[in-house]
Amino acid sequence: MNRNSSRVRARLLALILATVLATGPTYLAAQAPKKGGTLTVALETEVVGFDAVKGGVLGISGEIALRAVQESLITANQEGEFTPQLATEWKASADGKSWTFKLRPGVKFHDANELTAEDVAHHYNRILDPVNKSASRTFITPIKGAKAIDKHTVEFELEHAWLPFLPVIASTGMIGPIPSKANVTADKQQRHPVGTGPYVFQSWQSGDRIVVKRNPDYWNKDHVYLDEVVFRILPDTQTRYASLLSGQVDIIWTDRGATIHQGLKEKSIVSHVAEGAGMEFTLLNTRNEPLKDQRVRAALAHAYNQDAIINVSWEKTRPAVTHPFGPMINCGEVKYRKYDPNKAKQLLAEYGKPVKTNIIVTATPRGREAGEIPQQMFKAVGIELEIQPVDQVTLVQRVLSRNYSMSGWRVADGLDLSPQIYALVHSKSSYNLGGYSSPELDAMADEMRTTNDRKRQHELLCKIMEVVNEQALFLYRGGGRHYAFARPRVKNLPHIWRGFIDVTSVWLEQ
């Protein structure tokens, strides 16, 4: 290489270095988390309320909003790994019948009260008190109670060693997140939740929006980036999707096939998809005729074409299922009643009387489909189905008060679905919404709940679903597959495991 070539090379390297030095900080800054800004999240339905006793069940919209405000003792991921949140350490007794949690010191609620073991014990004991009739109680009755050992130590006493204990404590529904005891006692939690979370509740305009703002005193405040989060309630799916494309909202949750297919193809937005367990289903109230008769329920199951529901309603964006356990447990078909209209007609002939019933649905496109499609299927075999559209709050209240014949419901995705299954099928469960009971089913549910053998637990869950399918207690509407779509400026959105949008660590690229 000659001297001139060396000079040219040196100048070129110097130019490259100067360019890197000049642009490097800007590039790095673009990738680093930024503080500030307002994130707008579009939800489908109104929230019932945030009080663990008065609120009933949160649903997807409520859980997305609440997890920004309140926190659980620990967190979990889909691999079953648990990490500290309000608790820094935890351990079980040798027999598994008690668990002790050490709380993070110095954590304050949004009302300025310090988090103590009394807050944790009060929350769980309130849910467990049968006088309060909490919808969540049956999910956790293996817990006998919780007590404060000292200011930052809480102990849970269990009836027996219980496999789902840590997943339940890590949940972000009504059970896991810890509210301020003072706020609950003042009867404000339902409409004005107070927690320890990264965002402080500001306002709730029913049917429109819930607003939360950054918590300046958050224990992990260096990892909270947004000034404000606005949860917009937009029941119409196309409105939500159009608002995302126009930039009026930053993230949408959706389960509508048309918008999912559009979103997956749209290059201007980012798709978030997660496979999971759980399921959507139609719940049958077996307490009254005609659904009290197993032949009628079986006729409904054979007249019901889940594949058509998947194709028409979900537009093939969900898997068909025979049980709610997804890829976690291989149960096979577990006596699933397949679409067979001739069998349905035969069963109705055996019943010998006209069958007329009704279904309550949400007044949303998804809700209307959940009524109209089965209505046509049932009509084809001679069953008359009346559709009763109501708002989300009314639907939940009617199901929990057993004032319904048929209604849409769901088994929520999670690490361990056994608490939900037990609650739905055991005759003594306050959450046995369908009303069916049998000694055989109770015995299997009790053993499933008390076994310390994971393999045996799974075997019993499959056997329980065989009885559920044989008795036609649920009509399946598709399994767990979750979708959310976001603007490109939304950064650090966690994996939407269980289908819930977690905004706690999100930041915006300005």
ZAMARRO-658725 format. One line per 10 residues: number of its first residue (from 1); for each residue x, y, z of C-alpha. Coordinates in Angstrom, 2 decimals. Example, Ala and Ser with C-alpha at 12.3 -4.5 7.8 and 13.67 -1.06 7.14 Angstrom:
% ZAMARRO-658725
1	12.30:-4.50:7.80 | 13.67:-1.06:7.14
//
This chain:
% ZAMARRO-658725
1	0.00:0.00:0.00 | 1.46:3.41:-0.98 | 1.59:6.56:1.13 | -1.36:8.24:-0.68 | -3.58:5.21:-0.13 | -2.68:5.24:3.56 | -3.66:8.90:3.83 | -7.01:8.27:2.09 | -7.70:5.31:4.37 | -6.82:7.35:7.48
11	-9.12:10.19:6.40 | -11.93:7.71:5.69 | -11.58:6.09:9.12 | -11.52:9.52:10.76 | -14.71:10.47:8.90 | -16.45:7.25:9.96 | -15.34:7.80:13.58 | -16.54:11.39:13.53 | -19.90:10.28:12.14 | -20.28:7.62:14.84
21	-19.36:10.10:17.57 | -21.78:12.65:16.19 | -24.73:10.32:15.71 | -24.06:7.75:18.43 | -25.58:9.65:21.36 | -28.70:10.46:19.31 | -29.11:6.81:18.36 | -28.61:5.65:21.93 | -31.01:8.25:23.23 | -33.67:7.02:20.80
31	-33.38:3.54:22.30 | -33.28:4.55:25.96 | -36.53:4.77:27.96 | -38.04:8.23:28.00 | -40.01:9.90:30.74 | -43.31:11.64:30.12 | -46.30:11.53:27.85 | -49.83:10.18:27.94 | -50.65:6.63:26.85 | -54.20:5.92:25.72
41	-55.48:2.34:25.90 | -58.81:1.40:24.30 | -60.92:-1.14:26.19 | -64.10:-2.85:25.07 | -66.37:-2.85:28.10 | -67.23:-0.83:31.17 | -65.62:-1.91:34.43 | -67.90:-3.41:37.09 | -65.89:-2.00:39.98 | -62.61:-2.47:41.86
51	-63.70:-3.68:45.30 | -62.81:-7.35:45.85 | -66.18:-7.99:47.51 | -68.54:-5.54:45.81 | -66.96:-5.67:42.36 | -67.71:-9.31:41.64 | -65.35:-10.13:38.78 | -63.04:-7.72:36.98 | -63.09:-9.02:33.42 | -60.40:-8.08:30.93
61	-61.08:-4.33:30.98 | -61.07:-4.12:34.76 | -57.91:-6.16:35.18 | -56.00:-4.06:32.64 | -56.93:-0.88:34.53 | -56.47:-2.23:38.06 | -52.97:-3.67:37.53 | -51.70:-0.12:36.90 | -52.93:0.95:40.35 | -52.57:-2.07:42.65
71	-49.87:-4.71:43.06 | -49.69:-8.31:44.26 | -47.21:-9.82:46.69 | -45.40:-11.60:43.84 | -45.59:-11.80:40.07 | -45.54:-14.78:37.71 | -44.75:-15.45:34.08 | -46.09:-18.15:31.79 | -43.16:-20.43:32.59 | -44.27:-20.50:36.22
81	-41.40:-18.39:37.52 | -42.24:-16.17:40.49 | -40.54:-12.86:41.25 | -40.83:-10.36:44.13 | -43.21:-7.42:44.03 | -44.67:-6.25:47.34 | -43.05:-9.25:49.02 | -39.27:-9.67:48.85 | -39.15:-13.27:50.03 | -41.49:-16.14:50.86
91	-41.32:-19.70:52.10 | -43.57:-22.65:52.93 | -43.62:-24.77:56.04 | -42.38:-28.35:55.79 | -45.95:-29.69:55.47 | -46.97:-26.97:52.98 | -49.84:-25.84:55.20 | -48.49:-22.39:55.93 | -46.68:-19.73:53.91 | -44.79:-16.71:55.22
101	-44.14:-13.54:53.19 | -41.76:-10.71:54.05 | -43.02:-7.37:52.77 | -40.93:-4.73:51.08 | -40.32:-2.05:53.77 | -41.14:1.61:53.17 | -43.83:1.05:50.51 | -46.70:3.52:50.69 | -50.24:3.44:49.39 | -51.50:6.32:47.29
111	-53.37:7.60:50.37 | -49.96:7.99:52.14 | -50.53:5.06:54.50 | -47.64:2.60:54.73 | -48.16:-0.92:53.41 | -48.17:-3.36:56.33 | -48.99:-6.99:56.94 | -52.35:-5.84:58.32 | -53.36:-4.57:54.88 | -52.55:-7.94:53.32
121	-54.31:-9.96:56.02 | -57.37:-7.70:55.92 | -57.67:-8.09:52.14 | -57.59:-11.89:52.15 | -59.66:-12.37:55.30 | -62.33:-10.08:53.87 | -62.59:-12.19:50.72 | -62.65:-15.39:52.79 | -65.36:-14.22:55.19 | -68.54:-16.03:54.02
131	-70.66:-13.17:55.37 | -69.27:-10.91:52.62 | -70.30:-13.31:49.81 | -67.31:-12.44:47.66 | -67.45:-14.00:44.18 | -63.74:-14.77:44.60 | -64.07:-16.69:47.86 | -64.54:-20.17:46.40 | -61.33:-19.82:44.38 | -59.26:-19.61:47.57
141	-61.11:-21.52:50.32 | -58.10:-23.83:50.92 | -56.68:-20.70:52.60 | -58.05:-20.68:56.18 | -56.88:-17.15:56.82 | -54.00:-14.67:56.94 | -52.46:-12.93:59.93 | -49.83:-10.27:60.58 | -46.83:-11.70:62.43 | -45.20:-8.29:62.62
151	-45.37:-5.06:60.62 | -43.74:-6.56:57.53 | -44.47:-10.29:57.90 | -47.72:-11.98:56.93 | -48.53:-15.65:57.33 | -51.15:-17.66:55.45 | -52.64:-20.76:57.05 | -53.98:-23.42:54.66 | -56.36:-26.33:55.15 | -53.87:-28.50:53.28
161	-50.88:-28.19:50.97 | -52.26:-26.59:47.83 | -50.54:-26.62:44.41 | -52.19:-23.41:43.07 | -51.28:-21.28:46.11 | -48.46:-19.22:44.56 | -50.28:-18.70:41.23 | -53.30:-17.41:43.17 | -51.17:-15.01:45.24 | -49.53:-13.76:42.03
171	-52.84:-13.18:40.23 | -53.82:-9.72:39.01 | -57.59:-10.20:39.21 | -59.59:-9.40:42.33 | -57.59:-11.76:44.57 | -53.91:-10.85:44.17 | -53.65:-7.02:44.14 | -53.55:-5.51:47.63 | -55.73:-2.44:48.34 | -55.36:0.07:51.14
181	-57.20:-1.21:54.21 | -58.10:2.37:55.11 | -59.67:2.97:51.68 | -61.63:-0.28:51.81 | -62.85:0.46:55.34 | -63.96:3.92:54.18 | -66.02:2.15:51.45 | -64.27:3.98:48.59 | -62.47:1.12:46.85 | -65.23:0.20:44.41
191	-65.14:3.50:42.49 | -61.83:4.95:43.70 | -59.18:2.22:44.01 | -56.11:2.91:46.15 | -53.04:0.70:45.85 | -49.26:0.85:45.89 | -48.82:0.71:42.12 | -46.91:2.90:39.69 | -50.02:4.90:38.79 | -52.52:6.72:41.00
201	-56.23:6.61:40.22 | -57.55:10.04:39.23 | -61.04:9.75:37.75 | -63.64:7.43:36.26 | -66.28:8.68:33.87 | -68.63:5.74:33.45 | -68.89:4.56:29.87 | -66.08:6.87:28.77 | -62.70:6.68:30.51 | -60.59:5.89:33.55
211	-57.53:8.11:34.13 | -54.45:7.31:36.22 | -51.32:9.42:36.77 | -47.71:8.60:37.64 | -47.11:7.85:41.31 | -44.28:10.22:42.41 | -43.67:8.13:45.54 | -43.57:4.74:43.88 | -41.05:2.35:45.45 | -39.58:1.56:42.01
221	-40.13:4.99:40.45 | -37.09:4.87:38.14 | -38.97:2.26:36.11 | -42.16:4.28:35.65 | -42.02:6.43:32.55 | -45.46:7.79:31.61 | -47.06:10.88:33.09 | -50.56:9.56:32.56 | -52.55:6.60:31.25 | -56.07:7.01:29.90
231	-58.21:3.89:29.56 | -60.88:4.70:26.96 | -64.03:2.56:26.94 | -64.87:2.02:23.27 | -67.32:-0.90:22.85 | -67.36:-0.79:19.05 | -64.44:-2.75:17.65 | -64.11:-0.83:14.40 | -64.10:2.44:16.34 | -61.26:1.13:18.50
241	-59.30:0.02:15.45 | -59.92:3.27:13.54 | -58.86:5.24:16.62 | -55.61:3.27:16.70 | -54.85:3.95:13.04 | -55.61:7.66:13.43 | -53.41:7.95:16.52 | -56.24:8.84:18.91 | -55.36:5.75:20.97 | -52.04:3.94:21.36
251	-53.07:0.37:22.18 | -56.20:-1.67:21.62 | -57.29:-5.03:22.94 | -59.48:-6.99:20.53 | -60.87:-10.43:19.89 | -62.75:-9.56:16.70 | -61.62:-11.51:13.66 | -61.98:-8.70:11.12 | -59.81:-6.23:13.03 | -57.32:-8.95:13.95
261	-56.77:-9.86:10.30 | -56.53:-6.19:9.36 | -54.13:-5.48:12.20 | -51.83:-8.39:11.38 | -51.42:-7.01:7.85 | -51.16:-3.32:8.75 | -47.53:-2.19:8.63 | -48.12:1.05:10.53 | -48.93:-0.74:13.79 | -47.29:-3.44:15.91
271	-49.01:-6.79:16.51 | -48.88:-8.62:19.85 | -50.12:-12.23:19.81 | -49.99:-14.83:22.59 | -51.11:-18.45:22.71 | -52.63:-19.61:25.97 | -55.14:-21.62:27.92 | -58.63:-20.64:29.07 | -61.71:-20.44:26.89 | -64.86:-18.57:25.99
281	-68.05:-20.57:26.55 | -71.79:-20.37:26.97 | -72.85:-21.25:30.50 | -76.10:-23.20:31.02 | -78.16:-22.69:34.18 | -79.31:-26.21:35.11 | -81.52:-25.14:38.01 | -84.70:-24.71:35.99 | -86.48:-26.37:33.10 | -85.85:-26.95:30.29
291	-82.08:-26.83:30.95 | -82.46:-28.92:34.08 | -83.02:-31.92:31.79 | -79.77:-33.49:30.59 | -81.38:-34.49:27.27 | -82.14:-30.85:26.47 | -78.61:-29.74:27.35 | -77.17:-32.57:25.25 | -79.44:-31.57:22.37 | -78.12:-28.00:22.62
301	-74.54:-29.31:22.59 | -75.13:-31.45:19.49 | -76.96:-28.60:17.72 | -74.05:-26.28:18.51 | -71.30:-26.14:15.90 | -68.11:-24.83:17.52 | -66.20:-24.94:14.23 | -68.80:-22.65:12.67 | -68.46:-20.28:15.64 | -64.68:-20.26:15.13
311	-65.07:-19.59:11.41 | -67.91:-17.05:11.49 | -67.60:-15.23:14.80 | -63.85:-15.40:15.43 | -62.83:-15.69:11.74 | -60.40:-18.49:12.62 | -58.45:-16.37:15.10 | -59.07:-18.80:17.98 | -58.58:-22.57:18.25 | -61.50:-24.94:18.74
321	-61.29:-26.72:22.11 | -62.70:-29.66:24.04 | -61.42:-28.36:27.39 | -59.90:-25.09:28.69 | -56.36:-26.22:29.51 | -54.72:-25.35:26.20 | -51.24:-26.74:25.63 | -50.65:-27.17:29.38 | -52.56:-30.47:29.65 | -53.24:-33.05:26.96
331	-56.75:-34.26:27.78 | -57.79:-35.33:24.30 | -61.49:-34.98:23.40 | -62.78:-35.86:26.92 | -66.20:-37.04:25.66 | -66.79:-33.77:23.84 | -70.22:-33.73:22.17 | -69.60:-33.03:18.50 | -71.94:-31.22:16.16 | -74.68:-33.69:15.21
341	-78.10:-32.11:14.47 | -79.74:-35.50:13.95 | -78.65:-36.58:17.42 | -80.00:-33.27:18.75 | -83.41:-33.93:17.16 | -83.45:-37.46:18.57 | -82.80:-36.18:22.10 | -85.51:-33.53:21.75 | -87.96:-36.20:20.62 | -87.14:-38.19:23.75
351	-87.74:-35.07:25.86 | -91.14:-34.78:24.21 | -91.92:-31.11:24.84 | -91.23:-27.85:22.97 | -87.96:-26.24:24.08 | -87.77:-22.49:24.51 | -85.02:-20.71:26.43 | -83.08:-17.43:26.41 | -79.53:-16.11:26.46 | -78.21:-12.84:27.89
361	-75.44:-11.23:25.86 | -73.53:-7.95:25.97 | -74.82:-5.19:23.72 | -71.67:-5.36:21.58 | -70.96:-6.92:18.16 | -69.33:-9.87:19.91 | -72.29:-10.23:22.25 | -74.84:-10.10:19.45 | -72.96:-12.81:17.56 | -72.85:-14.94:20.71
371	-76.65:-14.92:20.59 | -77.54:-14.78:16.92 | -75.34:-17.63:15.67 | -76.56:-20.20:18.27 | -80.10:-18.93:17.71 | -79.91:-20.07:14.08 | -78.22:-23.36:15.00 | -80.87:-24.18:17.60 | -83.71:-23.13:15.32 | -82.52:-25.73:12.79
381	-83.33:-28.51:15.28 | -86.51:-26.97:16.68 | -85.24:-25.04:19.72 | -86.40:-21.44:20.20 | -83.78:-19.09:21.68 | -84.62:-15.55:22.79 | -81.72:-13.05:22.82 | -81.59:-10.55:25.69 | -78.89:-7.85:25.17 | -77.68:-6.08:28.31
391	-74.66:-4.04:29.36 | -71.58:-5.78:30.77 | -72.30:-4.79:34.37 | -75.87:-6.15:34.21 | -74.73:-9.40:32.58 | -72.23:-10.09:35.36 | -74.75:-9.20:38.07 | -77.43:-11.45:36.58 | -75.10:-14.43:36.22 | -73.74:-14.05:39.75
401	-77.29:-13.81:41.11 | -78.31:-16.86:38.99 | -80.94:-14.76:37.18 | -80.32:-16.18:33.71 | -80.84:-19.30:31.56 | -77.82:-19.06:29.26 | -74.98:-16.54:29.18 | -71.53:-16.02:27.79 | -68.74:-16.57:30.34 | -65.08:-17.51:30.34
411	-62.37:-19.48:32.06 | -59.52:-16.98:32.35 | -56.06:-17.99:31.16 | -53.54:-18.70:33.89 | -50.79:-20.92:35.26 | -53.17:-23.22:37.13 | -56.84:-23.36:36.16 | -57.85:-25.81:38.87 | -59.26:-23.13:41.26 | -61.59:-21.91:38.51
421	-62.69:-25.42:37.55 | -63.32:-26.38:41.17 | -65.34:-23.20:41.69 | -67.45:-23.82:38.60 | -68.33:-27.49:39.25 | -68.36:-28.25:43.00 | -71.88:-28.40:44.46 | -70.89:-26.40:47.57 | -69.08:-23.69:45.65 | -70.59:-20.22:45.74
431	-69.30:-19.86:42.16 | -71.15:-22.93:40.84 | -73.02:-20.64:38.49 | -74.60:-23.42:36.43 | -76.10:-25.17:39.46 | -75.22:-28.73:38.45 | -74.15:-31.08:41.22 | -73.26:-34.73:41.62 | -71.40:-36.74:44.28 | -69.08:-38.12:41.57
441	-68.08:-34.66:40.40 | -67.64:-33.38:43.95 | -65.37:-36.29:44.86 | -63.13:-35.70:41.84 | -63.04:-31.95:42.47 | -62.10:-32.47:46.14 | -59.29:-34.87:45.28 | -58.07:-32.56:42.50 | -57.92:-29.69:44.98 | -56.09:-31.57:47.74
451	-53.59:-33.66:45.78 | -49.94:-32.68:45.97 | -49.13:-34.64:42.81 | -49.19:-32.46:39.70 | -49.67:-35.42:37.37 | -52.66:-36.64:39.38 | -54.10:-33.12:39.43 | -53.97:-33.05:35.63 | -55.59:-36.49:35.36 | -58.45:-35.37:37.59
461	-58.94:-32.13:35.67 | -59.38:-34.18:32.49 | -61.84:-36.54:34.22 | -63.83:-33.56:35.49 | -64.09:-32.20:31.97 | -65.36:-35.60:30.80 | -68.30:-35.22:33.20 | -68.80:-31.58:32.18 | -68.93:-32.58:28.50 | -71.10:-35.64:29.09
471	-73.58:-33.55:31.09 | -73.33:-30.69:28.53 | -72.78:-27.97:31.12 | -70.77:-25.67:28.81 | -70.98:-24.86:25.09 | -67.48:-24.05:23.90 | -66.82:-20.90:21.88 | -63.05:-21.17:21.39 | -59.82:-21.41:23.32 | -57.13:-19.01:24.46
481	-55.36:-16.93:21.85 | -54.85:-13.26:22.62 | -54.34:-10.15:20.47 | -53.39:-6.54:21.05 | -52.20:-3.88:18.59 | -50.11:-0.80:19.34 | -48.66:2.29:17.72 | -44.91:1.98:17.00 | -44.15:4.68:19.58 | -45.27:2.32:22.37
491	-42.13:0.70:23.76 | -41.47:-2.04:26.30 | -44.98:-3.52:26.24 | -44.65:-6.91:27.97 | -45.77:-10.16:26.37 | -49.59:-10.19:26.56 | -49.69:-13.53:28.35 | -53.26:-14.18:29.51 | -54.39:-11.46:27.08 | -53.93:-8.55:29.45
501	-52.18:-5.33:28.49 | -49.65:-4.38:31.18 | -48.81:-0.67:30.93 | -46.72:-0.45:34.11 | -43.34:-0.38:32.36 | -44.34:1.12:29.00 | -42.65:4.25:27.68 | -43.32:6.37:24.59 | -40.91:7.29:21.85 | -41.71:10.95:21.24
//
